[in-house]
Amino acid sequence: MIERTVEVLIIDDDGLSREELASACAVSVEWIERHVASGLLEVGATATMRFTSAQLLRARRLAEIERTFDANDELAALVVDLIEEVERLRGR
């Protein structure tokens, strides 16, 4: 049997700041800003640049795919888009 560790991060109503998101994903703030600027990662509250739990999950997936497969930003986003679509279809 495969054991899996699940890490839970509770996000309050305000969401995560860029710095908190970067820390939770083990990336730099510049990485977050670059992915937001290129449209690969959306901002929850645009005026204050806050991130929701769904955006945290997407950012973690992007970072993991980029690190694991040495993928560029766009390729990692395509893979994450496909993962999210499969999850959406399975939820039907």
C-alpha positions as a printed NumPy array, in Angstrom:
array([[  0.   ,   0.   ,   0.   ],
       [  1.254,   3.466,  -0.927],
       [  1.139,   6.045,   1.828],
       [  0.63 ,   9.616,   0.801],
       [  1.278,  12.679,   2.905],
       [ -1.16 ,  15.516,   2.469],
       [ -0.198,  19.013,   3.513],
       [ -3.084,  21.313,   4.364],
       [ -2.779,  25.075,   4.35 ],
       [ -5.794,  26.972,   5.636],
       [ -6.346,  30.258,   3.861],
       [ -8.362,  32.945,   5.585],
       [-10.904,  35.133,   3.803],
       [ -8.213,  37.569,   2.713],
       [ -6.252,  34.95 ,   0.775],
       [ -2.506,  34.736,   0.449],
       [ -0.149,  37.567,  -0.418],
       [  2.525,  37.176,  -3.102],
       [  5.108,  36.519,  -0.421],
       [  2.967,  33.884,   1.325],
       [  2.152,  32.173,  -1.979],
       [  5.82 ,  32.164,  -2.97 ],
       [  6.759,  30.632,   0.378],
       [  4.009,  27.988,   0.155],
       [  5.213,  26.991,  -3.323],
       [  8.96 ,  27.256,  -2.59 ],
       [  9.443,  29.808,  -5.375],
       [ 10.492,  33.445,  -5.489],
       [  8.141,  36.416,  -5.489],
       [  9.531,  37.221,  -8.933],
       [  8.362,  33.764, -10.13 ],
       [  4.829,  34.592,  -8.916],
       [  4.889,  38.027, -10.56 ],
       [  6.196,  36.595, -13.855],
       [  3.452,  33.957, -13.979],
       [  0.755,  36.525, -13.137],
       [  2.072,  38.953, -15.772],
       [  2.076,  36.239, -18.441],
       [ -1.465,  35.153, -17.529],
       [ -0.466,  31.667, -16.384],
       [ -1.559,  32.37 , -12.812],
       [ -4.587,  34.487, -11.97 ],
       [ -4.901,  36.874,  -9.071],
       [ -7.905,  36.536,  -6.782],
       [ -8.166,  40.123,  -5.573],
       [ -6.415,  42.184,  -8.225],
       [ -6.209,  45.449,  -6.282],
       [ -4.282,  43.84 ,  -3.424],
       [ -2.829,  40.868,  -5.345],
       [ -4.238,  38.159,  -3.065],
       [ -4.472,  34.469,  -4.   ],
       [ -7.141,  31.859,  -3.229],
       [ -6.663,  28.204,  -2.347],
       [ -7.426,  27.196,  -5.968],
       [ -4.67 ,  29.519,  -7.142],
       [ -2.333,  28.052,  -4.528],
       [ -2.984,  24.574,  -5.905],
       [ -2.371,  25.761,  -9.48 ],
       [  0.845,  27.573,  -8.508],
       [  2.159,  24.494,  -6.693],
       [  1.399,  22.32 ,  -9.71 ],
       [  3.095,  24.777, -12.06 ],
       [  6.203,  24.954,  -9.885],
       [  6.364,  21.178,  -9.457],
       [  6.079,  20.485, -13.19 ],
       [  8.657,  23.14 , -14.028],
       [ 11.121,  21.685, -11.498],
       [ 10.5  ,  17.994, -12.123],
       [ 10.547,  18.101, -15.908],
       [ 12.617,  21.247, -16.438],
       [  9.622,  22.547, -18.399],
       [  9.208,  26.119, -19.532],
       [  6.356,  28.221, -18.146],
       [  3.955,  27.692, -21.04 ],
       [  4.407,  23.931, -21.208],
       [  3.864,  23.605, -17.461],
       [  0.689,  25.713, -17.742],
       [ -0.606,  23.49 , -20.541],
       [ -0.053,  20.376, -18.426],
       [ -1.785,  21.996, -15.437],
       [ -4.692,  23.066, -17.669],
       [ -5.092,  19.457, -18.786],
       [ -4.946,  18.165, -15.201],
       [ -7.606,  20.667, -14.157],
       [ -9.813,  19.713, -17.112],
       [ -9.562,  16.004, -16.282],
       [-10.499,  16.768, -12.65 ],
       [-13.462,  18.862, -13.828],
       [-14.673,  16.093, -16.15 ],
       [-14.302,  13.458, -13.431],
       [-16.391,  15.629, -11.142],
       [-19.387,  15.476, -13.487]])
